[in-house]
Amino acid sequence: MSLLYFISAVTTTAIAAVIGFLIMCSPKPRERTENEKYYIDAKLKDKHLLPSIFDDASIKLSVIVPAFDESKRLPTMLKETVEYLESQKKNDNNYTYEIILVDDGSRDDTIDVALKFAKTVPEVDMRVLALEKNRGKGGAVTQGVLAARGELCLMVDADGATQFSDLGKLVEEIKMIEKNGQGVAIGSRSHLVTTEAVVKRSFIRNFLMRGFHLLVYVLGIRGIEDTQCGFKLFTRKSARIIFSNMHVERWIFDIECLMIAQISKMPISEVQVTWHEIDGSKVNLMMDSMKMAIDLFLIRLNYVLGFWTVKSN
């Protein structure tokens, strides 16, 4: 009998420890501050209340650009983006879009650079959402998507690493796979693994990359070769479900994003895109890799144990 008491006590203690660990360490997105409920109209430089992803769509496409200290790389990326989108508008008079620049508490003049660029293209609907405190890339993307007006929502990195014109491939793919208003088309760099762009990386970088992919396979999601490419397209219905259920705000957020999509049985497709590495990465290989591994474990544990659930909205 004493052995049973011992086993019971150990089991109870272990369960309590796991629950305590999850409560203490699991990501908890913070609420918007009062100022974060408004965006800056880049044309007029005045503030307006943010719209909601739960409203009906009023334009074709929302482009969400998370940015943290991106004053140097942002102009080139925005130029390429606008050139492509304006070319689409010339071919279709009904083509409408917005660019939502989410400044993630930058320490430089990223917002001023974005507003200055907007002056050069007055025909472009650009909105700037300034976060008062850095959330992380995932938090910035989530806040941008939750304020999107588009039928389709595209997240794209501010560094311009992905060729923006590949958006056309994602749009065609999402039209093919869309079901009941849901669909996710994600840019993939898996075809570049054996190219010089990856092979010539340092040993430690490639080692960490392969280790991360193994962890994703074991703890995260399967059937998707490149989860981390920052070029993903969502139907409005999918964006509404995914981003209203997000918990993770830092680098690993892509995993939770796709995990929610799989739990919700959304059609998901990978599309090969043109990509090249851009100098100025803000990823600390060792520290961020460890944080991502821990967050990946926390994500899986929370969903497996039912602490996190997906609301269909």
N, C-alpha and C positions, 0 to 999 in steps of 0.2 A: 504493500500500500504506500509506503514511504517513497518507493521508486516512482509510482504514479504521480504522487504529489510533486516530486522533484521535476518530472517531465512536464507536468502541467504548469509549474511555476516558471520553468525555463521557456516554455512555449509562449506563455502569457507575456513574459518579459521581452521576448524577441519581437512579438507582435507589437507591443507597446513601443519598443525601440524603433521599429520600422515606421509606425504611424508618427511618432515624434520626429523622426528624421525627415519624413515627407512634409510635415507641418512646418518645420523650421527651415528647411532647405529648398523647398519647391518654389519655382518662380511665381511671383505675384505681381501682375501688371498694375501699375498705379492708376488712379483716376485722373482724368484731364483736370488741369488747373483751370481757373476761370478764363485766363487769357488764351489757353489752348482750345477753347470752344469757338475760336474765331480764326479766320484766315485773312491774309493780306491780298487784296486785289492788286496784281502787279501793274495794271494800267493806271489805276487811280491812287494806289498806295493807301487805301482806306480799308477798314476792317469790316468783315461781314460774318454773321453766324454760319458755322459749318453746316452744309447739308448732311444727309444721312444715307448710307447704303440701303436703308430700309425704305427710302422713298422710291418712287418709280424712276426709271432711267429717263434722262432728258437729253443725252447726247450719245454718240456712238462709242467713244473710247475715252477712258481715263488712264493717263500715264502717271504712275506714282513713282517718284524719284526720291529715295532716302538719301540724305546728304549730311555728312559730318566733316567739317573742315575741308570742303571740296572746292574752295575758291579757284584753285589752279586748274583742276581737271574738268570742272563743270561746264565752262563755256563751250568747249569742243564737243562735249556730249550733247548739250542742248542744241547746238547748231545742226549737228547730224540728225537729231530727233525731229526738229522743226522742218528741216528740208524734206525729209521723207514724208511727214504727215501733211505738209502743204502740197506735195506732189499728189498725194492721195485725194486731197480736196479738189484739185484741178480736174481729176478724172471723175469725181462724183460730187456734184453740188450739194448733196445732202450729207456729206461726210463732216461730222463735227467731233471735236475732241477738246480735251483739257489736259494741261500738265500741272500736276500737284507736286510741288517741291516741298518735301518735309525736312526742314532743318532740325537736326537732332542735337540741339544745344551746342552748335559750333562755337569754337573759340576764335575763329577768323571772320572774315567778312563775306561768308558764303551767301547770306541773304542779300546783301548789297550787290554782289556780283549777279545774282539771279534777277534782281529787280532792274539792274542796269541792262542786262541782256534783253529783258522783256521790252524795254524801251525801243530796241532795234527791230522788234517784230510786233508792232501794235495789233496786228490781226490775230495774234495768238492769245488764247485764254489761258493765262498762267496764274496759278494761285499758290501762295506761299503759306505753309503752316509752320509756325515757329514754336518748337517745343522748348519750354523754359529750362528743362533739365534733361540731360542725355538719358535716353531709354535704351539705346541699342538699335541695331539695324532692324530687327524684327518689330520692335515697338514703333519705329518710325513708319515702316511699311504698313503695319496694322492701322495706325492712326490715319494714314493717307487713304487707305482703301475704305475705311469706315466713313469717310467724307466724300467718296467718289460718286459721280453722277452718270457714269458710262454704262452702256449695255455690256461692254467688255472692260475688264480692268487689267492693266499690264503693270507689273512691277519690274523696274529696270535700274541697274546700278548707275551711280553718278559718274563712274570712272570711264564709261564708254568702251569697256572691254568687249562687249558684244556688239556686233554690227546691227544697228537698229533696223535696217531694212529687212532683216530676217523676221520681223514682226509679221510680214505677209505670209510666211510659212506657218507660223503659229495660228494665225487667223483661219487659214484654209483648213488646218488640222482640227481646230476646235469646232468648225462647222461640220466636219465629218463625224466627229465622235459625240457631239452634244446630244444629250438625252434628257428629256423632261426639264429643259432649261439649264442643265448642269454640264460642266465640262472644264477640264484643266489641261492646258497645253504648256509643257515646260521645255525651255531650251536645254539642250544637252551638249556637253563637250566630251562625251565618252569616246568619240571617234578620234580625239586628239591625244589619247593616252600614249600612243607609240610615236608621236611626232616630236621634233626637236624642242618644241615649246615646253614639253613636260620632261622628256628624257634628260635635258640639260639642267634641270633643276638640281639643287643640292641633294645629297643622299638623305639628310635628315628631313627635308621637305617631302620627298617622295615616300620615305618611310612612314611619316605621320599621315600622309594622304592615304596610303594603303591601309594603315591601321584604322583610320577613321572609317573607311569604306567597309572594313570587316565588322566594326562595331555597329554600323548602320544596318548591315545585313543581319547580325545576330539580335540586336536590341531594337532596331528601328523599323524600317520598311523594306520590303522585298519587291523585286520586279521593276525597280527604277534604278538605272545605272548612275545617273548624275542628279543628286538631290540638291546640290548647292549652287547651281548656276543661277545667277540673279536676274533671270529673264523668264518670267512666268506669266501666262495669260489665263484669266479666269472669266467665266460667264458671270453675270451679276448675281445670279442665284447662288452659284458656288462660292463667290467671294463673300456673300452675305453670311452663309453658313460657316465657312472656314474662319473668317477673321473676327466674327463675333464670339467664337469659341476659343480663341487663342489665349495661351497663358505665357508662353515664352517670348521674351523681347530681344534676346541677343542672338549671336551667330547661328545657333542651332535651330532657330525658329522654322527654317525650311522643312525640317523633319516633322515637326508637329503639324505644320500646314498640310503636308502631304499625307500624314497619318490620319488627320481629320477627314481628308478627301477620301481615303481608302475606307475608313470606318463608315462613311456616309455612302459608300459604293458609287462614287462619282466616276465617270469615264476620265481616265488620265492617259495622256500620250506624250512621249518624248519626241522632240524634233531637233535634229542636228543643226547647230548654229555656228556661224563664224565667230571665233573668239581669239583674242590675243591678250597676253599678259601686259598689264599697265603698271608702270612704276608708281610707288607711293602707297602700297598696300598698308592698311592699318591693323592687319592681323599679326599678333605676337604668336609665333609658331608654337612655342612650348606652353605658355600660359593659357592661350586661347584653346589649344588642343585639349588640355586637361579640363578646362571649364566645359568644353563641348562634350567631352566624354561623360562628365558628371551629369550635365543637363540631359544628355541622351538617356542615361540610366533613370533619372528622375521622371522623364516623360513617360517612358515605357512602364515604370512601376505605377505611376498615377493612373494610367489608363487600364492597365491589367487589373489593379485592385479596385477600380471603380471610383476612385476619388475624383477623377476628371471624367466627365461624360460629354457627349456631343449633342447639343440641342439643335433640332432641325429648323427652328425659327419659322 
